Amino acid sequence: MKNLVFIIIILVIAACSSQKNIQIKEVSQNESADSVSYELIVLDPGFESWYIKYCKPTWYHSQSYYETWNQQYVNEWNHKSLWSHHSQLLDGQINYDHQIDYGLEINHKLFYYFQYVEDVLRIPILSNGPNAT
């Protein structure tokens, strides 16, 4: 019984301390079409439920609003993932190109992911960023 409790505690600690990961993935919908769509993959188990509970509707701000903040957040994230004492928590670089149109939904979700990291995980990214929650 002691071994079972010990194993459960180790698994819980490992799950809670795992690094956070985020990816923007290009998804081809139809090979004959020239259009490209993107998908945001967040590998943080608490994000989706938080996102559903706290995010404002997609149309609450314009796409350019989200893009502007996302560019600032990505720049800081990428810098801090290399040089900050939070670098072990910020898992790698985010490949976000401000010249690519990811669409309103992707930019909205990425913006709220940064809000989640700052508000829930308590990892500061931008010192004077918006508080969207």
C-alpha positions in Angstrom: 0.0 0.0 0.0 2.9 2.4 0.8 4.4 1.7 -2.6 1.1 2.5 -4.4 0.7 5.8 -2.5 4.4 6.7 -3.3 3.9 5.9 -7.0 0.7 8.1 -7.1 2.5 11.0 -5.4 5.4 10.7 -7.9 3.0 10.7 -10.9 1.1 13.7 -9.6 4.3 15.6 -9.1 5.6 14.7 -12.5 2.3 15.8 -14.1 2.2 19.1 -12.3 5.8 20.0 -13.0 5.8 19.1 -16.7 6.8 21.8 -19.1 4.2 23.7 -21.0 4.2 23.5 -24.7 2.4 25.4 -27.4 2.6 24.9 -31.2 1.1 26.6 -34.2 0.7 24.0 -36.8 0.0 24.4 -40.5 -2.9 22.1 -41.6 -3.6 21.5 -45.2 -7.3 21.0 -45.8 -7.4 20.3 -49.5 -4.3 19.6 -51.6 -5.9 21.1 -54.7 -6.7 24.4 -53.1 -4.1 27.1 -52.4 -5.5 28.0 -49.0 -3.7 27.1 -45.8 -5.2 26.9 -42.4 -3.5 26.8 -39.0 -4.2 25.0 -35.8 -3.1 26.0 -32.3 -2.1 23.1 -30.1 -1.7 23.8 -26.4 -0.3 20.9 -24.4 -1.2 22.2 -21.0 -4.0 20.2 -19.4 -5.6 23.1 -17.5 -5.8 25.5 -20.4 -8.9 24.4 -22.3 -11.2 24.4 -19.3 -9.8 27.8 -18.2 -10.2 29.1 -21.7 -13.8 28.1 -21.9 -14.5 29.7 -18.6 -12.7 33.0 -18.8 -12.2 34.1 -22.4 -14.3 36.8 -24.0 -16.0 36.1 -27.4 -13.6 36.1 -30.4 -15.1 39.2 -31.8 -14.6 41.2 -28.5 -11.4 42.7 -30.1 -10.2 43.0 -33.6 -7.7 40.6 -35.2 -5.2 43.4 -35.3 -5.5 43.9 -31.6 -4.8 40.2 -30.9 -1.9 40.2 -33.5 -0.3 43.3 -31.9 -0.3 41.8 -28.4 0.6 38.3 -29.6 3.7 39.7 -31.4 4.8 41.4 -28.2 4.1 38.3 -26.1 5.9 36.0 -28.5 9.0 38.3 -28.6 9.1 38.3 -24.7 8.3 34.6 -24.5 11.1 33.7 -26.9 13.6 35.9 -25.1 12.6 34.6 -21.6 12.6 31.0 -22.8 16.4 31.4 -23.5 17.5 33.8 -20.8 15.1 33.9 -17.9 14.9 32.0 -14.7 11.5 30.8 -16.0 13.2 29.2 -19.0 12.5 25.7 -17.8 8.8 26.5 -17.6 8.6 28.2 -21.0 9.2 25.2 -23.2 11.1 26.5 -26.2 10.5 29.1 -28.8 7.1 30.0 -30.4 7.3 30.2 -34.2 4.9 33.1 -34.8 5.4 35.1 -37.9 3.5 38.4 -37.8 3.4 38.5 -41.6 1.2 35.4 -41.7 -2.5 35.7 -41.4 -3.4 33.0 -38.8 -6.9 34.2 -38.6 -9.0 35.7 -35.8 -9.6 32.4 -33.9 -5.9 31.4 -33.7 -4.8 34.9 -32.6 -7.7 35.0 -30.0 -6.7 31.6 -28.5 -3.0 32.4 -28.5 -3.7 35.8 -26.8 -5.7 34.0 -24.1 -2.9 31.4 -23.7 -0.6 34.2 -22.7 -3.2 35.5 -20.3 -3.5 32.0 -18.8 0.3 31.7 -18.3 0.4 35.1 -16.5 -2.7 34.7 -14.4 -2.9 31.0 -13.6 0.7 29.8 -13.8 2.0 33.2 -12.4 4.8 33.4 -14.9 5.2 37.1 -15.9 5.7 37.6 -19.6 4.9 41.3 -20.3 5.2 43.7 -17.4 2.5 46.1 -18.8 0.4 43.7 -20.8 -3.4 43.7 -20.9 -5.4 41.9 -18.3 -8.1 40.2 -20.3 -9.6 38.1 -17.5 
